[in-house]
Amino acid sequence: AASLRADIREQLSSDKALSLKTEIEALLHDTNAVMRGARRQRLAASPVGVMASRALQTAWTELLSFGPDLRRLPRGELHEFRKRAKDMRYLSEFFGPVFNDDPKTMSKRMAGMQDALGIVNDIDTMRAAEASNETAPGLPPDADQIEADALRTAQKAWKKLRQIPPWWTGAPLS
């Protein structure tokens, strides 16, 4: 994944790549988009820092809506949370250079949390496969403990992430 991200970054920063501003403007002018009319036009004409701030704040607010305790989420919601966290992390890495503050602390914690949630998801997937197919590989004998440890790690990271102030407020506006 890191290699793929590096390749994409390189492609986006090449002289031949479409500018981010152009791509975002195309999205904002899409008639199927949620935002319409003058609001969309203003956002499309705004500096990339404004659009980036909006995208990051929207992604962060969506994550916060899952609540403070990941252990209380049903497994399907936990998986959805993991996917939304990935969106937030990728947005942070992509838009990071636009801002004055550094997203590395958030990205590092987000990656650790995602890794832990990946373990939980893997064990869930293995359990489902085992329940539906007798030839599926068996769970490790300590799967419950591995899962509990991973969920505890993810919860600890999420608690710390929720305490970090948004780093994307210092975007240059011109």
C-alpha positions as CSV (number, residue, x, y, z in Angstrom):
1,A,0.0,0.0,0.0
2,A,2.8,2.4,0.8
3,S,4.4,1.7,-2.5
4,L,1.1,2.3,-4.3
5,R,0.6,5.6,-2.5
6,A,4.1,6.7,-3.4
7,D,3.4,5.9,-7.0
8,I,0.2,7.8,-7.0
9,R,1.8,10.8,-5.3
10,E,4.5,10.8,-8.0
11,Q,1.9,10.6,-10.7
12,L,-0.1,13.4,-9.2
13,S,2.9,15.7,-8.8
14,S,4.2,15.1,-12.4
15,D,3.9,17.8,-15.0
16,K,1.6,15.6,-17.0
17,A,-0.9,15.0,-14.2
18,L,-4.1,17.0,-13.9
19,S,-3.9,19.5,-11.1
20,L,-5.8,18.7,-7.9
21,K,-7.7,21.9,-8.3
22,T,-8.9,20.9,-11.7
23,E,-10.0,17.5,-10.5
24,I,-11.8,18.9,-7.5
25,E,-13.5,21.5,-9.6
26,A,-14.7,18.8,-12.0
27,L,-16.2,16.9,-9.0
28,L,-17.8,20.1,-7.6
29,H,-19.4,20.9,-11.0
30,D,-20.8,17.4,-11.3
31,T,-24.6,17.7,-11.4
32,N,-25.0,14.5,-9.4
33,A,-23.1,16.0,-6.5
34,V,-24.9,16.7,-3.2
35,M,-24.0,20.4,-3.2
36,R,-25.8,22.5,-5.8
37,G,-26.1,26.1,-7.1
38,A,-24.2,29.0,-5.7
39,R,-22.7,27.1,-2.8
40,R,-21.1,24.6,-5.1
41,Q,-19.8,27.4,-7.4
42,R,-18.3,29.3,-4.5
43,L,-16.5,26.2,-3.2
44,A,-15.3,25.3,-6.7
45,A,-13.8,28.8,-7.1
46,S,-12.1,28.7,-3.7
47,P,-8.5,28.0,-3.0
48,V,-7.5,24.4,-2.6
49,G,-6.9,24.9,1.1
50,V,-10.5,25.7,1.6
51,M,-11.7,22.6,-0.3
52,A,-9.1,20.5,1.6
53,S,-10.2,21.8,5.0
54,R,-13.8,21.0,4.1
55,A,-13.0,17.5,2.9
56,L,-10.9,16.8,6.1
57,Q,-13.5,18.2,8.4
58,T,-16.3,16.2,6.8
59,A,-14.2,13.0,7.1
60,W,-13.3,13.7,10.7
61,T,-16.8,14.5,11.7
62,E,-18.0,11.3,10.1
63,L,-15.4,9.4,12.2
64,L,-16.5,11.2,15.4
65,S,-20.1,10.2,14.7
66,F,-19.2,6.6,15.5
67,G,-18.7,7.6,19.1
68,P,-15.9,7.4,21.6
69,D,-16.0,3.6,22.4
70,L,-15.1,1.3,19.5
71,R,-15.8,-1.7,21.7
72,R,-19.5,-0.9,21.7
73,L,-19.8,-0.9,17.9
74,P,-21.3,-3.9,16.2
75,R,-18.8,-5.7,13.9
76,G,-20.3,-4.3,10.7
77,E,-20.1,-0.7,12.1
78,L,-16.5,-1.4,13.3
79,H,-15.6,-2.4,9.8
80,E,-17.3,0.7,8.4
81,F,-15.4,2.8,10.9
82,R,-12.1,1.3,9.7
83,K,-13.0,2.2,6.1
84,R,-13.8,5.8,7.1
85,A,-10.6,6.0,9.1
86,K,-8.7,4.9,5.9
87,D,-10.4,7.8,4.0
88,M,-9.3,10.2,6.7
89,R,-5.8,9.0,6.7
90,Y,-5.5,9.1,2.9
91,L,-7.0,12.6,2.8
92,S,-4.5,13.7,5.5
93,E,-1.6,12.3,3.6
94,F,-2.7,13.8,0.3
95,F,-3.7,17.2,1.5
96,G,-0.9,17.5,4.2
97,P,1.5,19.6,2.0
98,V,-1.2,22.2,1.6
99,F,-1.3,23.1,5.3
100,N,1.1,24.7,7.7
101,D,0.7,22.0,10.4
102,D,1.9,18.5,10.0
103,P,-0.6,15.5,9.8
104,K,2.1,12.9,10.7
105,T,1.0,12.4,14.3
106,M,-2.6,11.8,13.3
107,S,-1.6,9.7,10.3
108,K,0.7,7.5,12.5
109,R,-1.9,6.9,15.1
110,M,-4.6,6.3,12.5
111,A,-2.4,3.7,10.8
112,G,-1.8,1.9,14.1
113,M,-5.5,1.9,14.8
114,Q,-6.3,0.6,11.3
115,D,-3.8,-2.2,11.7
116,A,-5.4,-3.3,15.0
117,L,-8.9,-3.1,13.5
118,G,-7.6,-5.1,10.5
119,I,-6.7,-7.9,12.9
120,V,-10.2,-7.8,14.4
121,N,-11.7,-7.9,10.9
122,D,-9.4,-10.8,9.9
123,I,-10.4,-12.9,12.9
124,D,-14.1,-12.1,12.1
125,T,-13.6,-13.2,8.5
126,M,-11.8,-16.4,9.6
127,R,-14.7,-17.2,12.0
128,A,-17.3,-16.7,9.3
129,A,-15.3,-18.9,6.9
130,E,-14.9,-21.6,9.5
131,A,-18.6,-21.5,10.3
132,S,-19.6,-21.9,6.6
133,N,-16.9,-24.1,5.3
134,E,-15.4,-27.2,6.9
135,T,-12.2,-26.9,4.8
136,A,-11.4,-23.3,5.9
137,P,-8.2,-22.8,7.8
138,G,-8.7,-22.9,11.6
139,L,-8.5,-20.0,13.9
140,P,-5.4,-19.8,16.1
141,P,-6.0,-21.2,19.5
142,D,-5.6,-17.8,21.1
143,A,-7.9,-16.0,18.6
144,D,-10.1,-14.5,21.3
145,Q,-7.1,-13.0,23.1
146,I,-5.6,-11.7,19.9
147,E,-8.9,-10.1,19.0
148,A,-9.3,-8.6,22.5
149,D,-5.8,-7.2,22.4
150,A,-6.3,-5.7,19.0
151,L,-9.5,-4.1,19.9
152,R,-7.9,-2.6,23.1
153,T,-5.1,-1.2,21.0
154,A,-7.5,0.3,18.5
155,Q,-9.6,1.8,21.3
156,K,-6.5,3.3,22.9
157,A,-5.4,4.9,19.6
158,W,-9.0,6.2,19.0
159,K,-9.0,7.8,22.4
160,K,-5.7,9.6,21.7
161,L,-6.8,10.6,18.2
162,R,-10.0,12.2,19.5
163,Q,-7.8,14.4,21.8
164,I,-5.6,15.7,19.0
165,P,-6.8,19.1,17.8
166,P,-7.5,19.4,14.0
167,W,-4.3,20.1,12.2
168,W,-6.0,21.2,9.0
169,T,-7.1,24.6,10.3
170,G,-3.9,26.4,9.2
171,A,-4.4,26.2,5.4
172,P,-3.2,29.0,3.3
173,L,-6.3,30.7,1.9
174,S,-4.8,32.1,-1.3
